[in-house]
């Protein structure tokens, strides 16, 4: 079996055994470079009286790092002298990651040429990654984006089911959005969680996050706000360029998101023009009158609710056309194994066929530098 499956099948026992001396296993994992300095510090500072909570966080963090780190972790448990002496019970566990004859072995292209030439992004971390929603509803001028909470909840429900930890912060001005996104790109200072009052979707409501945040194999950022051409607006109606947002997450040697897919879902107008319509009735407008290397701008997808110079429509009760269509299509097509770009084609078509009573239309737009297909199978039923 794979190293990840070996850990998963013995997870409860590993938790119980390693809880006997958490300090030892944490230091050993850090010494063997299975976790970074920042992660080591975060794990040391978990506020919990239950020692097993520390071990659960540590093991989950290792599993989220992929197959190679899991192999190194299992090797450490089985070969390190101090660990074997302190935790003799580990010897009774089946921690081998040698494939069993009864298990089918999947042959991928990377087994032939030694590089990541598969045509689908590897999504194996649990949770899959973070999905962050910036939901700007109440603006400084007293206006509201009615219906946006419906969009936020729909996104939370769908992406949690797809295996993401879903976070939301509300009503940020331009500088706060900029700072929050900078934090999310690195997760370097966990005090920022309190500064921006991030909440996590627990399946029924948004609550305070209970676990340390970390990136997985994919990242989703959805911004629900007013906008203008090329920008989204903070609650102070000051603009933050979309290019600046995506550049915060571009690949670099230090980023754990390098080479991993990053999706930005923007529900905001890109202008004031209405496509083939005038009065909105019950609709509102989201505007404001030698080594293997990859490009640093790779692996990004930006899905806009509308094309440049035009408005994005949002029902004051049922939410926006774009977000609601996206959530519907994800729920229908992710279980079928369809990739995200293909799903967004259906979103484009669905929204393009919608029309208000005054014949107003809307056309979403998708731009991407994804190098592979992004497939997100559901993690819940």
C-alpha positions in Angstrom: 0.0 0.0 0.0 1.1 3.6 -0.3 2.8 5.3 2.6 -0.2 7.6 3.1 -2.5 4.6 3.3 -0.2 2.9 5.7 -0.4 5.9 8.0 -4.1 6.3 7.5 -4.9 2.6 8.3 -2.8 2.9 11.6 -3.7 6.4 12.4 -5.5 5.8 15.7 -2.8 3.6 17.0 0.0 6.0 15.9 -1.8 8.8 17.8 -2.1 6.8 21.0 1.5 5.6 20.9 3.2 8.8 20.0 1.2 10.7 22.7 3.5 9.1 25.2 6.3 11.6 24.4 5.1 14.3 22.0 8.2 16.4 22.5 10.5 13.7 21.2 8.5 12.9 18.1 8.1 16.6 17.3 11.8 17.3 17.6 12.7 14.2 15.6 10.3 15.2 12.8 11.8 18.7 12.8 15.4 17.4 12.9 14.8 15.2 9.9 13.3 18.2 7.9 9.8 16.7 7.6 8.4 20.1 8.8 9.6 23.6 8.5 10.7 26.0 11.3 7.4 27.8 11.1 5.4 24.6 11.3 7.5 23.5 14.2 6.8 26.7 16.1 3.1 26.5 15.3 2.8 22.9 16.6 4.6 23.8 19.8 2.2 26.6 20.4 -1.1 24.7 20.0 -3.4 25.7 22.9 -4.8 22.4 24.1 -4.6 20.4 27.3 -5.0 17.1 25.4 -1.6 15.8 24.3 -3.1 13.6 21.6 -4.3 16.8 19.9 -0.7 17.8 19.3 0.0 14.4 17.8 -3.1 14.5 15.6 -2.0 17.9 14.2 1.5 16.6 13.6 0.5 13.5 11.8 -2.1 15.3 9.7 0.5 17.8 8.7 2.8 15.1 7.5 0.0 13.4 5.5 -0.9 16.7 3.9 2.7 16.9 2.5 2.3 14.0 0.1 3.6 10.5 -0.5 7.3 11.3 -0.2 7.1 12.9 3.2 4.9 10.1 4.4 7.5 7.5 3.4 10.2 9.5 5.2 8.0 9.6 8.3 7.4 5.9 8.3 11.1 5.3 7.8 11.8 7.5 10.8 9.4 5.6 13.0 11.0 2.3 12.0 14.7 3.1 12.0 15.4 5.9 14.5 16.9 4.4 17.7 15.5 6.8 20.2 12.0 6.4 18.7 12.2 2.6 18.6 13.3 2.6 22.3 10.7 5.1 23.4 7.8 3.7 21.4 8.3 -0.1 21.2 4.6 -0.6 20.5 5.3 0.8 16.9 6.9 -2.6 16.1 3.5 -4.2 16.2 2.0 -2.0 13.6 1.9 -2.7 9.9 3.8 0.4 8.7 5.2 -1.1 5.5 4.4 0.9 2.3 5.4 -2.0 -0.1 2.6 -2.6 -2.6 0.6 -5.7 -2.0 0.1 -8.2 -4.8 -3.7 -7.9 -4.4 -3.5 -4.1 -5.0 -3.6 -2.7 -8.5 -0.5 -0.6 -9.3 -1.2 2.5 -11.2 1.5 3.3 -13.8 1.9 7.0 -14.4 4.0 8.8 -17.0 6.3 10.1 -14.3 7.5 6.5 -13.6 8.9 6.5 -17.1 10.7 9.9 -17.4 11.2 10.8 -13.8 9.4 14.2 -13.9 5.9 15.5 -13.3 4.5 14.9 -16.7 1.1 13.6 -15.6 -1.8 15.5 -17.2 -3.8 15.8 -13.9 -2.8 17.7 -10.8 -2.0 15.4 -7.9 -4.7 15.9 -5.2 -3.9 13.6 -2.3 -3.7 15.8 0.8 -6.5 15.7 3.4 -7.8 18.2 3.6 -7.3 19.1 0.0 -6.3 22.7 0.9 -7.8 26.0 1.9 -10.8 27.7 0.3 -11.0 31.3 1.4 -14.0 33.6 0.9 -13.8 37.3 1.3 -17.4 38.4 1.6 -17.9 42.2 1.4 -21.5 43.0 2.3 -21.6 46.2 4.3 -19.9 49.2 2.7 -18.7 52.4 4.5 -21.3 54.4 2.6 -24.1 52.4 4.1 -24.8 50.3 1.1 -25.2 46.5 1.2 -24.7 43.7 -1.3 -27.9 41.9 -0.6 -27.8 38.2 -1.5 -24.0 37.8 -1.0 -24.4 35.7 2.2 -26.3 33.2 0.1 -23.3 33.0 -2.3 -20.9 32.6 0.6 -22.8 29.7 2.2 -23.2 28.0 -1.2 -19.5 28.2 -1.8 -18.7 27.0 1.7 -21.0 23.9 1.4 -19.6 22.9 -2.0 -15.9 23.3 -1.3 -16.1 21.6 2.1 -17.7 18.7 0.4 -14.8 18.7 -2.1 -12.4 18.3 0.8 -11.3 21.9 1.5 -11.2 23.7 4.8 -13.3 26.7 4.1 -12.5 30.1 5.8 -14.3 33.4 5.5 -13.7 36.9 6.5 -16.2 39.7 6.0 -16.3 43.4 5.2 -12.6 44.2 4.5 -11.5 47.5 3.2 -8.9 47.6 0.4 -5.8 47.6 2.8 -7.3 44.8 4.9 -8.0 42.7 1.8 -4.4 43.2 0.7 -3.0 42.3 4.1 -5.3 39.3 4.5 -4.3 37.9 1.1 -0.6 38.4 1.8 -1.1 36.4 5.0 -2.9 33.6 3.2 -0.2 33.3 0.6 2.4 32.4 3.3 0.5 31.6 6.5 3.5 33.0 8.3 1.8 34.8 11.2 -1.2 33.0 12.7 -2.2 36.1 14.7 -3.6 37.4 11.5 -6.5 35.0 11.9 -7.8 37.1 14.8 -6.9 40.4 13.2 -9.2 39.7 10.3 -11.7 37.6 12.3 -11.5 34.6 10.0 -14.2 32.0 10.6 -14.3 28.4 9.4 -17.3 26.5 8.0 -18.0 23.5 10.1 -20.8 22.0 7.9 -23.6 24.2 9.3 -22.2 27.5 10.3 -19.0 29.6 10.5 -17.1 29.2 13.7 -13.6 30.0 15.0 -10.9 27.8 13.4 -10.0 24.9 15.7 -6.8 23.8 14.0 -3.6 25.3 12.7 -3.9 26.4 9.0 -1.7 24.9 6.3 -1.8 24.7 2.6 -2.6 21.4 0.8 -2.6 20.4 -2.8 -4.8 23.2 -4.1 -5.9 26.7 -3.1 -9.2 28.5 -3.7 -9.9 32.2 -3.2 -13.4 33.6 -3.8 -13.9 37.4 -3.6 -17.5 38.6 -3.3 -17.6 42.4 -3.6 -18.1 45.4 -5.9 -15.7 45.9 -8.7 -14.5 47.9 -11.6 -12.4 47.0 -14.6 -9.5 44.9 -13.5 -10.1 45.5 -9.7 -12.2 44.5 -6.8 -13.3 47.1 -4.2 -12.8 47.1 -0.5 -15.7 48.3 1.8 -14.1 51.7 1.6 -14.6 51.5 -2.2 -10.8 51.7 -2.8 -9.6 49.4 -5.6 -7.4 46.4 -5.3 -6.1 45.2 -8.7 -6.9 41.5 -9.5 -3.3 41.2 -10.9 -1.9 42.1 -7.5 -4.0 39.5 -5.8 -2.9 36.6 -8.1 0.8 37.8 -7.9 0.8 37.2 -4.2 0.4 33.5 -4.9 2.8 33.2 -7.8 5.4 30.4 -7.7 8.7 30.9 -5.8 11.3 28.7 -4.2 9.8 29.3 -0.7 6.1 28.9 -1.5 4.5 25.5 -0.7 1.9 26.4 -3.4 4.5 26.4 -6.2 3.4 23.9 -8.9 -0.1 23.5 -7.3 -3.3 24.8 -8.7 -4.6 28.2 -7.4 -8.2 29.2 -8.3 -9.6 32.8 -8.0 -13.3 33.1 -8.3 -14.3 36.8 -8.6 -18.0 37.8 -8.2 -17.7 41.5 -9.0 -18.5 43.8 -11.8 -15.8 44.9 -14.3 -17.6 47.9 -15.5 -21.0 49.6 -15.5 -22.3 48.5 -18.9 -25.4 46.2 -18.8 -25.4 43.5 -21.5 -28.7 44.0 -23.5 -30.8 45.4 -20.7 -31.7 48.4 -18.6 -33.7 48.2 -15.3 -32.7 45.3 -13.0 -35.9 45.0 -10.9 -34.9 42.5 -8.2 -31.3 42.3 -9.5 -28.4 44.5 -8.3 -25.1 45.4 -9.9 -21.7 44.5 -8.3 -19.8 47.6 -9.4 -19.0 51.2 -8.4 -20.0 53.7 -11.3 18.9 22.8 -15.8 16.4 21.9 -13.0 12.9 21.2 -13.9 11.3 24.7 -13.6 7.9 26.2 -14.3 7.0 29.9 -14.9 6.2 31.7 -11.7 2.9 32.7 -13.1 1.9 29.1 -13.8 -0.9 27.1 -12.2 -3.4 29.9 -11.8 -7.0 30.1 -12.8 -9.1 33.3 -12.6 -12.9 32.9 -13.2 -14.7 36.2 -13.5 -18.4 36.6 -13.1 -18.4 38.9 -16.2 -16.3 40.2 -19.0 -14.5 43.6 -18.9 -16.6 46.8 -18.9 -19.8 45.0 -17.9 -21.9 44.4 -14.8 -22.3 41.2 -12.8 -25.9 40.4 -11.7 -26.9 39.3 -8.2 -30.3 38.4 -6.9 -31.1 40.0 -3.6 -32.3 36.8 -2.1 -31.0 33.9 -4.3 -27.5 35.1 -4.8 -25.5 35.9 -7.9 -25.9 34.1 -11.2 -22.3 33.2 -11.5 -21.7 31.8 -8.0 -24.9 29.9 -7.9 -24.3 28.4 -11.3 -20.8 27.5 -10.3 -21.9 25.7 -7.2 -24.7 23.8 -9.1 -22.3 22.6 -11.7 -19.6 21.6 -9.2 -22.1 19.5 -7.3 -23.4 17.8 -10.5 -20.1 17.3 -12.3 -17.3 16.8 -9.7 -18.7 13.3 -8.8 -18.4 12.4 -12.5 -14.7 13.2 -12.5 -14.9 16.2 -14.7 -12.1 18.7 -14.5 -12.6 22.3 -13.4 -12.0 24.0 -16.7 -14.6 21.8 -18.4 -17.0 22.5 -15.6 -16.5 26.3 -16.0 -17.5 25.8 -19.7 -20.9 24.7 -18.5 -21.0 27.6 -16.0 -20.3 30.0 -18.9 -23.1 28.4 -21.0 -25.6 28.4 -18.2 -25.1 32.0 -17.2 -25.1 33.1 -20.8 -28.6 31.6 -21.3 -30.0 33.4 -18.2 -31.9 36.6 -18.7 -33.8 39.1 -16.5 -37.3 40.4 -17.2 -35.7 43.4 -18.8 -33.6 41.2 -21.1 -30.3 41.9 -19.3 -27.6 39.3 -19.9 -24.2 38.3 -18.4 -21.2 36.5 -19.8 -18.6 35.1 -17.4 -14.9 34.9 -18.4 -12.2 32.3 -17.5 -8.5 32.9 -17.8 -5.9 30.3 -16.7 -2.3 29.2 -16.8 -3.0 25.7 -15.5 -0.6 23.2 -16.8 -2.7 20.1 -16.1 -6.3 19.2 -15.5 -7.7 19.9 -12.0 -10.1 17.2 -10.8 -11.7 17.6 -7.4 -13.6 14.4 -6.4 -16.1 14.9 -3.5 -15.0 13.8 -0.1 -18.5 13.6 1.3 -21.8 12.1 0.2 
